[in-house]
Every structure is written in structure tokens, then in C-alpha cells.
């Protein structure tokens, strides 16, 4: 069970968070940068897994914490980036986000470490062991759950 407004959604299980992200994928286009914010264990990778399902990309989505970037092919290429281990802007620049955006969409875990005025910003707030509040903070008007 989930409750929703057009920009905010409370999910009651990881599967519901994944399903919400899969629905949100209908808005994602080439060149979109989606920045995810949330504490450790909030469900950022779960969210990306759902987004990937919604985009019909190939491969098992896992956290790219040690690899930094994982690229999944599909009708729209999805690059999954994790900034947790990066400490400065030069390291972020070395990831080649602009090139990845030229050919697909990019979703970034720990997106609060990156500032981009054109990015979509989604927060995941832990309410309790299973429930999460998902908020679309910055996005074009067409983006909703």
C-alpha cells in the first residue's frame, strides 16, 4: 500500500519503492540526470533497480560503490553512478557524466554531492524499517508518480 501526491509518495516496502521508480521511468529521456539523496540504507539502489526495470535495461542492478559507474544497455542506456567515495569536484568530472548523458540517462546515488541546475532531484527519507517517503524535489512539471 502506498499513499501519494503528484510529487510525494510513501511506500510500505522495498518492492513498492522499486515499483514507484519503475513508474517514474516513463518520464526519463536521454540527457536526464537524476540525483538521488538519502541516508545509508534508505533504498537508493532499490530505487535504481526499479528505474532500470521501468526503462527495460539489461543486467542485474547492483550498487556501483566500488566501481563508481555501471552502465546498463536497453532502449535507453542507463548509467548508475555512486558518489559515496568521491570527495571533490575533480573526481566527479573524471567520471565523464556529460558523455554518458549524450547517449542516455544518468542516475546518481549520493546526488547531494553534485550540483546541476538542470538535474531531477529525488529524496528518499527513511520513516521506519520498511516505509520510505519519496519526493521529487526538482524536475520538469511532467514528472510525477
Secondary structure, DSSP 8 states (H G I E B T S, - for coil): --EE-SSEEEESSHHHHHHHHHHHGGG--TT-EEEEE--TTSSHHHHHHHHHHHHT--S-----TTTSEEEE-SSSEEEEEE-TT--SHHHHHTT-HHHHHHHEEEEEETGGG---TT-EEEEEEE-SSS-EEEEEEE--TT---
